[in-house]
Amino acid sequence: MHLNWVLVASKMLDVASKMLDVASKMLDVASKMLDVASKMLDVASKMLDVASKMLALRQGLRHY
């Protein structure tokens, strides 16, 4: 009877260890996704700056 509990506890530890491994990999993926999202925001910000300058230039040319 005691041996069964030891086997069950051992299996539970194995499962918990695998769950921690999966969670760690998920955090790594999430971190990479955040890095990509951050770079996308930087690109979008630069695109907005360029568009704003293009509009300002167009407004300026209209006055001549």
N, CA, C and O atoms as a CHARMM CRD file, in Angstrom:
* protein
*
  256
    1    1 MET  N      0.82200  -1.20200   0.00000 PROA 1      0.00000
    2    1 MET  CA     0.00000   0.00000   0.00000 PROA 1      0.00000
    3    1 MET  C      0.86500   1.26500   0.00000 PROA 1      0.00000
    4    1 MET  O      0.59500   2.21200  -0.73900 PROA 1      0.00000
    5    2 HSD  N      1.89900   1.26800   0.83100 PROA 2      0.00000
    6    2 HSD  CA     2.79400   2.42600   0.90900 PROA 2      0.00000
    7    2 HSD  C      3.49400   2.66400  -0.42900 PROA 2      0.00000
    8    2 HSD  O      3.70100   3.81000  -0.82800 PROA 2      0.00000
    9    3 LEU  N      3.85700   1.58000  -1.12300 PROA 3      0.00000
   10    3 LEU  CA     4.54400   1.68600  -2.39900 PROA 3      0.00000
   11    3 LEU  C      3.65300   2.36800  -3.44000 PROA 3      0.00000
   12    3 LEU  O      4.15200   3.13600  -4.26200 PROA 3      0.00000
   13    4 ASN  N      2.35400   2.10100  -3.42100 PROA 4      0.00000
   14    4 ASN  CA     1.43000   2.75800  -4.35200 PROA 4      0.00000
   15    4 ASN  C      1.45500   4.27400  -4.18900 PROA 4      0.00000
   16    4 ASN  O      1.48500   5.00900  -5.17700 PROA 4      0.00000
   17    5 TRP  N      1.44100   4.73900  -2.94400 PROA 5      0.00000
   18    5 TRP  CA     1.45800   6.17600  -2.69500 PROA 5      0.00000
   19    5 TRP  C      2.75300   6.80600  -3.19300 PROA 5      0.00000
   20    5 TRP  O      2.74800   7.92000  -3.71500 PROA 5      0.00000
   21    6 VAL  N      3.85200   6.09400  -3.03000 PROA 6      0.00000
   22    6 VAL  CA     5.13200   6.59100  -3.50600 PROA 6      0.00000
   23    6 VAL  C      5.12100   6.69000  -5.03100 PROA 6      0.00000
   24    6 VAL  O      5.60700   7.66500  -5.60400 PROA 6      0.00000
   25    7 LEU  N      4.55100   5.65300  -5.68700 PROA 7      0.00000
   26    7 LEU  CA     4.46800   5.67700  -7.14800 PROA 7      0.00000
   27    7 LEU  C      3.56800   6.81000  -7.63000 PROA 7      0.00000
   28    7 LEU  O      3.88900   7.49400  -8.60200 PROA 7      0.00000
   29    8 VAL  N      2.45100   7.00400  -6.95400 PROA 8      0.00000
   30    8 VAL  CA     1.53000   8.08000  -7.33000 PROA 8      0.00000
   31    8 VAL  C      2.21100   9.43000  -7.14300 PROA 8      0.00000
   32    8 VAL  O      2.12500  10.29700  -8.01400 PROA 8      0.00000
   33    9 ALA  N      2.88600   9.61200  -6.01300 PROA 9      0.00000
   34    9 ALA  CA     3.57500  10.88100  -5.76100 PROA 9      0.00000
   35    9 ALA  C      4.66700  11.10900  -6.80000 PROA 9      0.00000
   36    9 ALA  O      4.86200  12.23600  -7.25500 PROA 9      0.00000
   37   10 SER  N      5.37500  10.06100  -7.17500 PROA 10     0.00000
   38   10 SER  CA     6.42900  10.16800  -8.18100 PROA 10     0.00000
   39   10 SER  C      5.84900  10.59100  -9.52700 PROA 10     0.00000
   40   10 SER  O      6.40300  11.45400 -10.20900 PROA 10     0.00000
   41   11 LYS  N      4.73500   9.98000  -9.90100 PROA 11     0.00000
   42   11 LYS  CA     4.07800  10.34500 -11.17200 PROA 11     0.00000
   43   11 LYS  C      3.60300  11.79400 -11.12700 PROA 11     0.00000
   44   11 LYS  O      3.72500  12.52600 -12.10900 PROA 11     0.00000
   45   12 MET  N      3.06500  12.19800  -9.98600 PROA 12     0.00000
   46   12 MET  CA     2.59400  13.57400  -9.85000 PROA 12     0.00000
   47   12 MET  C      3.75000  14.55300 -10.01000 PROA 12     0.00000
   48   12 MET  O      3.59600  15.59400 -10.64800 PROA 12     0.00000
   49   13 LEU  N      4.89300  14.23300  -9.44100 PROA 13     0.00000
   50   13 LEU  CA     6.07000  15.09300  -9.59200 PROA 13     0.00000
   51   13 LEU  C      6.51700  15.14700 -11.04700 PROA 13     0.00000
   52   13 LEU  O      6.90000  16.21200 -11.53200 PROA 13     0.00000
   53   14 ASP  N      6.47500  14.01800 -11.75200 PROA 14     0.00000
   54   14 ASP  CA     6.83700  13.99400 -13.16900 PROA 14     0.00000
   55   14 ASP  C      5.91200  14.89400 -13.98100 PROA 14     0.00000
   56   14 ASP  O      6.36000  15.67300 -14.82100 PROA 14     0.00000
   57   15 VAL  N      4.61000  14.76900 -13.71100 PROA 15     0.00000
   58   15 VAL  CA     3.62900  15.57600 -14.43900 PROA 15     0.00000
   59   15 VAL  C      3.83100  17.05800 -14.13200 PROA 15     0.00000
   60   15 VAL  O      3.79700  17.89200 -15.03800 PROA 15     0.00000
   61   16 ALA  N      4.04000  17.38400 -12.86800 PROA 16     0.00000
   62   16 ALA  CA     4.24600  18.78000 -12.48700 PROA 16     0.00000
   63   16 ALA  C      5.50400  19.33100 -13.15400 PROA 16     0.00000
   64   16 ALA  O      5.52000  20.47800 -13.59900 PROA 16     0.00000
   65   17 SER  N      6.54700  18.52700 -13.22300 PROA 17     0.00000
   66   17 SER  CA     7.78300  18.96100 -13.87100 PROA 17     0.00000
   67   17 SER  C      7.54200  19.24700 -15.34700 PROA 17     0.00000
   68   17 SER  O      8.03200  20.24500 -15.87500 PROA 17     0.00000
   69   18 LYS  N      6.79000  18.37600 -16.01600 PROA 18     0.00000
   70   18 LYS  CA     6.49700  18.58900 -17.43300 PROA 18     0.00000
   71   18 LYS  C      5.63300  19.83100 -17.62800 PROA 18     0.00000
   72   18 LYS  O      5.81200  20.57400 -18.59400 PROA 18     0.00000
   73   19 MET  N      4.70000  20.05200 -16.71200 PROA 19     0.00000
   74   19 MET  CA     3.86000  21.24700 -16.80000 PROA 19     0.00000
   75   19 MET  C      4.70900  22.50800 -16.66100 PROA 19     0.00000
   76   19 MET  O      4.48200  23.49100 -17.36600 PROA 19     0.00000
   77   20 LEU  N      5.68100  22.48100 -15.75700 PROA 20     0.00000
   78   20 LEU  CA     6.57500  23.62800 -15.59300 PROA 20     0.00000
   79   20 LEU  C      7.40900  23.85600 -16.85000 PROA 20     0.00000
   80   20 LEU  O      7.64200  24.99900 -17.24300 PROA 20     0.00000
   81   21 ASP  N      7.85700  22.77800 -17.47600 PROA 21     0.00000
   82   21 ASP  CA     8.62000  22.90800 -18.72100 PROA 21     0.00000
   83   21 ASP  C      7.77100  23.56800 -19.80800 PROA 21     0.00000
   84   21 ASP  O      8.23400  24.46500 -20.51300 PROA 21     0.00000
   85   22 VAL  N      6.52600  23.11000 -19.93200 PROA 22     0.00000
   86   22 VAL  CA     5.62200  23.67900 -20.93700 PROA 22     0.00000
   87   22 VAL  C      5.35500  25.14900 -20.63900 PROA 22     0.00000
   88   22 VAL  O      5.37900  25.98200 -21.54500 PROA 22     0.00000
   89   23 ALA  N      5.10200  25.47000 -19.37600 PROA 23     0.00000
   90   23 ALA  CA     4.84000  26.86000 -18.99700 PROA 23     0.00000
   91   23 ALA  C      6.05700  27.73600 -19.30500 PROA 23     0.00000
   92   23 ALA  O      5.91000  28.87000 -19.76000 PROA 23     0.00000
   93   24 SER  N      7.24600  27.21000 -19.05900 PROA 24     0.00000
   94   24 SER  CA     8.46600  27.96700 -19.35400 PROA 24     0.00000
   95   24 SER  C      8.58300  28.23800 -20.84700 PROA 24     0.00000
   96   24 SER  O      8.93400  29.34600 -21.25300 PROA 24     0.00000
   97   25 LYS  N      8.29000  27.22900 -21.66800 PROA 25     0.00000
   98   25 LYS  CA     8.35000  27.42100 -23.12200 PROA 25     0.00000
   99   25 LYS  C      7.29600  28.41100 -23.58300 PROA 25     0.00000
  100   25 LYS  O      7.54500  29.21300 -24.48300 PROA 25     0.00000
  101   26 MET  N      6.11200  28.36100 -22.96600 PROA 26     0.00000
  102   26 MET  CA     5.06400  29.31100 -23.31700 PROA 26     0.00000
  103   26 MET  C      5.49700  30.73800 -22.98500 PROA 26     0.00000
  104   26 MET  O      5.21800  31.66300 -23.74800 PROA 26     0.00000
  105   27 LEU  N      6.17500  30.92200 -21.85600 PROA 27     0.00000
  106   27 LEU  CA     6.67100  32.24900 -21.48000 PROA 27     0.00000
  107   27 LEU  C      7.73000  32.72900 -22.46800 PROA 27     0.00000
  108   27 LEU  O      7.77900  33.91100 -22.80600 PROA 27     0.00000
  109   28 ASP  N      8.57400  31.81200 -22.92600 PROA 28     0.00000
  110   28 ASP  CA     9.57700  32.18700 -23.93100 PROA 28     0.00000
  111   28 ASP  C      8.90300  32.66300 -25.21100 PROA 28     0.00000
  112   28 ASP  O      9.29100  33.67800 -25.78800 PROA 28     0.00000
  113   29 VAL  N      7.88600  31.91500 -25.65000 PROA 29     0.00000
  114   29 VAL  CA     7.16100  32.29400 -26.86800 PROA 29     0.00000
  115   29 VAL  C      6.47100  33.63800 -26.67300 PROA 29     0.00000
  116   29 VAL  O      6.51900  34.49700 -27.55300 PROA 29     0.00000
  117   30 ALA  N      5.83100  33.82000 -25.52600 PROA 30     0.00000
  118   30 ALA  CA     5.14200  35.08700 -25.24900 PROA 30     0.00000
  119   30 ALA  C      6.13000  36.25300 -25.25400 PROA 30     0.00000
  120   30 ALA  O      5.82000  37.33500 -25.75200 PROA 30     0.00000
  121   31 SER  N      7.30900  36.02800 -24.70100 PROA 31     0.00000
  122   31 SER  CA     8.33700  37.07000 -24.68400 PROA 31     0.00000
  123   31 SER  C      8.74500  37.44400 -26.11000 PROA 31     0.00000
  124   31 SER  O      8.89600  38.62400 -26.42800 PROA 31     0.00000
  125   32 LYS  N      8.92200  36.43900 -26.96500 PROA 32     0.00000
  126   32 LYS  CA     9.29200  36.71500 -28.35500 PROA 32     0.00000
  127   32 LYS  C      8.15500  37.44200 -29.07400 PROA 32     0.00000
  128   32 LYS  O      8.39700  38.33700 -29.88500 PROA 32     0.00000
  129   33 MET  N      6.91300  37.05100 -28.77200 PROA 33     0.00000
  130   33 MET  CA     5.77100  37.73600 -29.38800 PROA 33     0.00000
  131   33 MET  C      5.72700  39.19700 -28.95600 PROA 33     0.00000
  132   33 MET  O      5.42100  40.07100 -29.76700 PROA 33     0.00000
  133   34 LEU  N      6.02600  39.47200 -27.69600 PROA 34     0.00000
  134   34 LEU  CA     6.06000  40.85400 -27.21700 PROA 34     0.00000
  135   34 LEU  C      7.16500  41.64200 -27.90700 PROA 34     0.00000
  136   34 LEU  O      6.98400  42.81500 -28.23400 PROA 34     0.00000
  137   35 ASP  N      8.30400  41.00200 -28.12700 PROA 35     0.00000
  138   35 ASP  CA     9.39000  41.67600 -28.84800 PROA 35     0.00000
  139   35 ASP  C      8.94700  42.04300 -30.26300 PROA 35     0.00000
  140   35 ASP  O      9.20500  43.14900 -30.73600 PROA 35     0.00000
  141   36 VAL  N      8.27600  41.10100 -30.93400 PROA 36     0.00000
  142   36 VAL  CA     7.79600  41.35900 -32.29300 PROA 36     0.00000
  143   36 VAL  C      6.76500  42.48300 -32.28100 PROA 36     0.00000
  144   36 VAL  O      6.80700  43.38000 -33.12300 PROA 36     0.00000
  145   37 ALA  N      5.83800  42.43200 -31.32300 PROA 37     0.00000
  146   37 ALA  CA     4.80900  43.46700 -31.23300 PROA 37     0.00000
  147   37 ALA  C      5.44100  44.83500 -30.98500 PROA 37     0.00000
  148   37 ALA  O      4.99900  45.83700 -31.54800 PROA 37     0.00000
  149   38 SER  N      6.46500  44.87600 -30.14900 PROA 38     0.00000
  150   38 SER  CA     7.15400  46.13200 -29.86900 PROA 38     0.00000
  151   38 SER  C      7.79700  46.68500 -31.14200 PROA 38     0.00000
  152   38 SER  O      7.72400  47.88400 -31.40900 PROA 38     0.00000
  153   39 LYS  N      8.42500  45.81100 -31.92100 PROA 39     0.00000
  154   39 LYS  CA     9.04200  46.26000 -33.17000 PROA 39     0.00000
  155   39 LYS  C      7.98300  46.74000 -34.15300 PROA 39     0.00000
  156   39 LYS  O      8.19600  47.71200 -34.87900 PROA 39     0.00000
  157   40 MET  N      6.83000  46.04900 -34.17400 PROA 40     0.00000
  158   40 MET  CA     5.74400  46.48200 -35.06000 PROA 40     0.00000
  159   40 MET  C      5.25300  47.86900 -34.65300 PROA 40     0.00000
  160   40 MET  O      4.97300  48.70300 -35.51500 PROA 40     0.00000
  161   41 LEU  N      5.14500  48.12300 -33.35800 PROA 41     0.00000
  162   41 LEU  CA     4.72800  49.44200 -32.88500 PROA 41     0.00000
  163   41 LEU  C      5.74600  50.50300 -33.27500 PROA 41     0.00000
  164   41 LEU  O      5.37200  51.61300 -33.65500 PROA 41     0.00000
  165   42 ASP  N      7.03300  50.16900 -33.18300 PROA 42     0.00000
  166   42 ASP  CA     8.06700  51.12600 -33.59800 PROA 42     0.00000
  167   42 ASP  C      7.92100  51.46900 -35.08100 PROA 42     0.00000
  168   42 ASP  O      8.00800  52.63400 -35.46800 PROA 42     0.00000
  169   43 VAL  N      7.69900  50.43900 -35.90700 PROA 43     0.00000
  170   43 VAL  CA     7.54600  50.66700 -37.34800 PROA 43     0.00000
  171   43 VAL  C      6.30600  51.51500 -37.61200 PROA 43     0.00000
  172   43 VAL  O      6.35300  52.45400 -38.40800 PROA 43     0.00000
  173   44 ALA  N      5.19600  51.18600 -36.94600 PROA 44     0.00000
  174   44 ALA  CA     3.96400  51.95400 -37.14100 PROA 44     0.00000
  175   44 ALA  C      4.15600  53.41000 -36.72600 PROA 44     0.00000
  176   44 ALA  O      3.65500  54.31900 -37.38800 PROA 44     0.00000
  177   45 SER  N      4.87600  53.62800 -35.64000 PROA 45     0.00000
  178   45 SER  CA     5.14800  54.98800 -35.18000 PROA 45     0.00000
  179   45 SER  C      5.95400  55.76400 -36.22400 PROA 45     0.00000
  180   45 SER  O      5.67200  56.93100 -36.49700 PROA 45     0.00000
  181   46 LYS  N      6.95700  55.10600 -36.80200 PROA 46     0.00000
  182   46 LYS  CA     7.76600  55.77100 -37.82800 PROA 46     0.00000
  183   46 LYS  C      6.92900  56.05400 -39.06900 PROA 46     0.00000
  184   46 LYS  O      7.08900  57.09200 -39.71000 PROA 46     0.00000
  185   47 MET  N      6.03100  55.12000 -39.40800 PROA 47     0.00000
  186   47 MET  CA     5.15700  55.34600 -40.56800 PROA 47     0.00000
  187   47 MET  C      4.25200  56.54500 -40.32200 PROA 47     0.00000
  188   47 MET  O      4.02400  57.34700 -41.22700 PROA 47     0.00000
  189   48 LEU  N      3.73300  56.67300 -39.10000 PROA 48     0.00000
  190   48 LEU  CA     2.89600  57.82600 -38.77200 PROA 48     0.00000
  191   48 LEU  C      3.68800  59.12400 -38.85900 PROA 48     0.00000
  192   48 LEU  O      3.17700  60.13700 -39.33800 PROA 48     0.00000
  193   49 ASP  N      4.93300  59.09500 -38.39700 PROA 49     0.00000
  194   49 ASP  CA     5.78300  60.28600 -38.49800 PROA 49     0.00000
  195   49 ASP  C      5.98400  60.68800 -39.95500 PROA 49     0.00000
  196   49 ASP  O      5.87800  61.86400 -40.30200 PROA 49     0.00000
  197   50 VAL  N      6.27300  59.70900 -40.80200 PROA 50     0.00000
  198   50 VAL  CA     6.49300  59.99600 -42.22000 PROA 50     0.00000
  199   50 VAL  C      5.21200  60.54700 -42.84900 PROA 50     0.00000
  200   50 VAL  O      5.25100  61.53200 -43.58600 PROA 50     0.00000
  201   51 ALA  N      4.07500  59.90300 -42.55300 PROA 51     0.00000
  202   51 ALA  CA     2.81000  60.36000 -43.11300 PROA 51     0.00000
  203   51 ALA  C      2.49900  61.78300 -42.65200 PROA 51     0.00000
  204   51 ALA  O      2.01500  62.60600 -43.42900 PROA 51     0.00000
  205   52 SER  N      2.78300  62.06200 -41.38200 PROA 52     0.00000
  206   52 SER  CA     2.54100  63.40800 -40.84400 PROA 52     0.00000
  207   52 SER  C      3.40200  64.44000 -41.57000 PROA 52     0.00000
  208   52 SER  O      2.92400  65.52200 -41.91000 PROA 52     0.00000
  209   53 LYS  N      4.67000  64.10300 -41.80600 PROA 53     0.00000
  210   53 LYS  CA     5.55900  65.03000 -42.51200 PROA 53     0.00000
  211   53 LYS  C      5.12700  65.21400 -43.95900 PROA 53     0.00000
  212   53 LYS  O      5.22400  66.31300 -44.50500 PROA 53     0.00000
  213   54 MET  N      4.64600  64.13200 -44.58200 PROA 54     0.00000
  214   54 MET  CA     4.16900  64.24300 -45.96400 PROA 54     0.00000
  215   54 MET  C      2.96200  65.16800 -46.03600 PROA 54     0.00000
  216   54 MET  O      2.86000  65.99200 -46.94600 PROA 54     0.00000
  217   55 LEU  N      2.04800  65.03400 -45.07800 PROA 55     0.00000
  218   55 LEU  CA     0.87400  65.90500 -45.05700 PROA 55     0.00000
  219   55 LEU  C      1.27300  67.35200 -44.79500 PROA 55     0.00000
  220   55 LEU  O      0.73300  68.27300 -45.40700 PROA 55     0.00000
  221   56 ALA  N      2.22700  67.54900 -43.87600 PROA 56     0.00000
  222   56 ALA  CA     2.67900  68.90800 -43.58600 PROA 56     0.00000
  223   56 ALA  C      3.33800  69.51900 -44.82400 PROA 56     0.00000
  224   56 ALA  O      3.14200  70.69900 -45.11400 PROA 56     0.00000
  225   57 LEU  N      4.10900  68.72300 -45.54400 PROA 57     0.00000
  226   57 LEU  CA     4.75400  69.21200 -46.76100 PROA 57     0.00000
  227   57 LEU  C      3.69300  69.57200 -47.80100 PROA 57     0.00000
  228   57 LEU  O      3.79300  70.59300 -48.48300 PROA 57     0.00000
  229   58 ARG  N      2.68800  68.72300 -47.90700 PROA 58     0.00000
  230   58 ARG  CA     1.60800  69.00100 -48.87500 PROA 58     0.00000
  231   58 ARG  C      0.87200  70.27500 -48.49500 PROA 58     0.00000
  232   58 ARG  O      0.53600  71.08100 -49.36300 PROA 58     0.00000
  233   59 GLN  N      0.62200  70.46100 -47.22000 PROA 59     0.00000
  234   59 GLN  CA    -0.03700  71.68800 -46.75700 PROA 59     0.00000
  235   59 GLN  C      0.82300  72.91300 -47.07500 PROA 59     0.00000
  236   59 GLN  O      0.32900  73.95300 -47.50900 PROA 59     0.00000
  237   60 GLY  N      2.12400  72.75000 -46.84300 PROA 60     0.00000
  238   60 GLY  CA     3.04200  73.85300 -47.10900 PROA 60     0.00000
  239   60 GLY  C      3.09700  74.20800 -48.57500 PROA 60     0.00000
  240   60 GLY  O      3.15400  75.38700 -48.92600 PROA 60     0.00000
  241   61 LEU  N      3.08200  73.19300 -49.45400 PROA 61     0.00000
  242   61 LEU  CA     3.13800  73.44900 -50.88600 PROA 61     0.00000
  243   61 LEU  C      1.85200  74.10000 -51.38100 PROA 61     0.00000
  244   61 LEU  O      1.86400  74.84200 -52.36300 PROA 61     0.00000
  245   62 ARG  N      0.75500  73.82500 -50.70800 PROA 62     0.00000
  246   62 ARG  CA    -0.52400  74.37600 -51.13600 PROA 62     0.00000
  247   62 ARG  C     -0.55500  75.89200 -50.96900 PROA 62     0.00000
  248   62 ARG  O     -1.29700  76.57800 -51.67200 PROA 62     0.00000
  249   63 HSD  N      0.24000  76.41300 -50.05000 PROA 63     0.00000
  250   63 HSD  CA     0.21500  77.85200 -49.79400 PROA 63     0.00000
  251   63 HSD  C      0.94600  78.64700 -50.87600 PROA 63     0.00000
  252   63 HSD  O      0.79300  79.86700 -50.94600 PROA 63     0.00000
  253   64 TYR  N      1.73400  77.98500 -51.71600 PROA 64     0.00000
  254   64 TYR  CA     2.49400  78.71000 -52.74600 PROA 64     0.00000
  255   64 TYR  C      1.74200  78.84400 -54.02500 PROA 64     0.00000
  256   64 TYR  O      2.25000  79.42700 -54.98200 PROA 64     0.00000
